[in-house]
Amino acid sequence: MPNPHPYRLDTALSRRVDRSSTWLSGQKYQGCSPSPTRRAPRWGSLPLAPDRLNDYGLHSSENDGNRCPQQPLFTRLTDYSPDRPWDQPQDDPRLRTEYVPNLVDLWPGQVKTYDPDLPVVGLPTELPSPGVSASAALSGQRNGAGRLDLPALTRLLFYSAGVVRYVDLEDARGRRYLRAAGSAGATHPLELYVVANGIDGLPDGVWHHDPIEHRLVRVGAAPSAGPSYVVITGIPWRTGWRYYAERGYRHLWWDCGSLLAQLLALAESAGIPAGLRMTFPDHEVGALVGADGRDEFPLAVVALGTGEPVAKAEGTAAAGLVGTNVLEFGLVTSTQRASDVDSWGAGPVPAGPPVEDPGDTDVLEALILRRGSTRTFAPAAVLPADCLRWAFAAATRPLPWDAGPSILRHRIFAHAVQGVRPGLYLWSDGELIAERLGDLRDEATYFLRAADARRRQRLHRGAFG
Ligand SMILES: Cc1cc2nc3c(=O)[nH]c(=O)nc-3n(C[C@H](O)[C@H](O)[C@H](O)COP(=O)(O)O)c2cc1C
């Protein structure tokens, strides 16, 4: 069925990008010059008293970095603490300090590039839609048994990782592409690969998703058995290039979660069985898609079908080019490597049962196209309590994944929610459990990490934080 909310793909894809000049094999950035340090701090302490920090499981200045050995090393070195500006690194030789963030000359690029002689498949621009409303999809309503053919696959790729908008910058970066899923700092550090095994309309193989050209590039041969699957990789330099540096490692995972939320909802709403695998043979999966484990490494696998995915490569994958000026953050590489495993985890558990659908909204695809970040908040807005409860019930519905029950706890600052007294709540088994009541806007602001006082002021007045 044609998409009821047709999106002119050609709007976003209207300009072909000449990237031939970036095809340089194996070139590495060897060091930064001339400035020896990271950017100077831009703003100072945050308005949260150290004695309140334990309420949120944070450490105080007396208990910071090097003085808190029970914290994992990576967390210790990349955590924020209230007495230290957030973009000023800890003083530790394991962190890269001779690096200047946001240098346009070192701009990491937006998508991997490949030898132009590799086979390509243009993706369709007429996309199917099961016509499921966004609220029904997020509530977990399924829509029969879907078939994975090239248009259905394209729907998954486009609405989770496709280019949906662009902005033309006046500096050397030129056109910046914005994607269907948000990304911290708009760094868009994720790459998608499809390991295709029996997808109607797509020859078997390992295919790189090129969201700018809206096409797939064949980078290798598919394993001879198992279901088709999507591999999501992360490129730490794209997040590190910004002032996030080593902390950019965390942004890879946050972005991956944002993308997966869309990908899983899209698959479920179309009745395509999708199982998220977080435990997989890192080296094998990396080799299969041509990720070197340093400048790019696999973050997640989404099996599209049942059965055990197979990652044994039938040959050597084309590695492509991550960028021309790739700078490695050694701590990121070693953190990732320290958690590598060499086999698949248990099969995924089924998704949790649907929650009640609050009703009529746009179809999922239309909502995704409408999605976008805003820094403009309605100061007088009041959120209905049902809206808050549904959002958390839907968002915490168990995932179809291999990692078992979630270990996350969710705390909510409610400032202006109808029928909910302002305060700090724990979301537990579908209930809001009050932990501390009162006007906590100033404390909530601590977590928003706004970049300047004026913006903080605006965020301050949001309905809830
Ligand atoms: C994990 C994650 C963290 C983000 N953190 C912030 C933030 O701290 N401040 C902010 O203004 N925007 C934040 N954003 C929004 C991004 O800046 C935004 O997604 C990006 O600029 C792309 O724009 P779009 O969401 O309109 O497509 C975040 C987005 C994600 C996915």
The ligand as an SDF file (V2000), in Angstrom:
LIG
                    3D

 31 33  0  0  0  0  0  0  0  0999 V2000
   21.0240   11.0450   22.7870 C   0  0  0  0  0  0  0  0  0  0  0  0
   20.7090   12.4720   22.4260 C   0  0  0  0  0  0  0  0  0  0  0  0
   21.1170   13.4820   23.2650 C   0  0  0  0  0  0  0  0  0  0  0  0
   20.8340   14.8160   22.9480 C   0  0  0  0  0  0  0  0  0  0  0  0
   21.2380   15.7990   23.8020 N   0  0  0  0  0  0  0  0  0  0  0  0
   20.9010   17.0900   23.5660 C   0  0  0  0  0  0  0  0  0  0  0  0
   21.2430   18.1320   24.4890 C   0  0  0  0  0  0  0  0  0  0  0  0
   21.8630   17.8790   25.5110 O   0  0  0  0  0  0  0  0  0  0  0  0
   20.8740   19.3980   24.2140 N   0  0  0  0  0  0  0  0  0  0  0  0
   20.1770   19.6990   23.0710 C   0  0  0  0  0  0  0  0  0  0  0  0
   19.8430   20.8710   22.8590 O   0  0  0  0  0  0  0  0  0  0  0  0
   19.8500   18.7370   22.1600 N   0  0  0  0  0  0  0  0  0  0  0  0
   20.1740   17.4500   22.3880 C   0  0  0  0  0  0  0  0  0  0  0  0
   19.8430   16.4530   21.4840 N   0  0  0  0  0  0  0  0  0  0  0  0
   19.1460   16.8260   20.2460 C   0  0  0  0  0  0  0  0  0  0  0  0
   20.1160   16.8740   19.0600 C   0  0  0  0  0  0  0  0  0  0  0  0
   20.8710   18.0550   19.0890 O   0  0  0  0  0  0  0  0  0  0  0  0
   19.3110   16.7500   17.7690 C   0  0  0  0  0  0  0  0  0  0  0  0
   18.7580   15.4600   17.7190 O   0  0  0  0  0  0  0  0  0  0  0  0
   20.1730   16.9550   16.5410 C   0  0  0  0  0  0  0  0  0  0  0  0
   20.6060   18.2740   16.4710 O   0  0  0  0  0  0  0  0  0  0  0  0
   19.4250   16.5870   15.2700 C   0  0  0  0  0  0  0  0  0  0  0  0
   18.2930   17.4050   15.1180 O   0  0  0  0  0  0  0  0  0  0  0  0
   16.8300   16.7870   15.0350 P   0  0  0  0  0  0  0  0  0  0  0  0
   16.5770   16.0360   16.3360 O   0  0  0  0  0  0  0  0  0  0  0  0
   15.9250   17.9780   14.8840 O   0  0  0  0  0  0  0  0  0  0  0  0
   16.7910   15.8630   13.8700 O   0  0  0  0  0  0  0  0  0  0  0  0
   20.1200   15.1250   21.7780 C   0  0  0  0  0  0  0  0  0  0  0  0
   19.7220   14.0890   20.9300 C   0  0  0  0  0  0  0  0  0  0  0  0
   20.0100   12.7760   21.2530 C   0  0  0  0  0  0  0  0  0  0  0  0
   19.5440   11.6620   20.3390 C   0  0  0  0  0  0  0  0  0  0  0  0
  1  2  1  0
  2  3  1  0
  2 30  2  0
  3  4  2  0
  4  5  1  0
  4 28  1  0
  5  6  2  0
  6  7  1  0
  6 13  1  0
  7  8  2  0
  7  9  1  0
  9 10  1  0
 10 11  2  0
 10 12  1  0
 12 13  2  0
 13 14  1  0
 14 15  1  0
 14 28  1  0
 15 16  1  0
 16 17  1  0
 16 18  1  0
 18 19  1  0
 18 20  1  0
 20 21  1  0
 20 22  1  0
 22 23  1  0
 23 24  1  0
 24 25  2  0
 24 26  1  0
 24 27  1  0
 28 29  2  0
 29 30  1  0
 30 31  1  0
M  END
$$$$
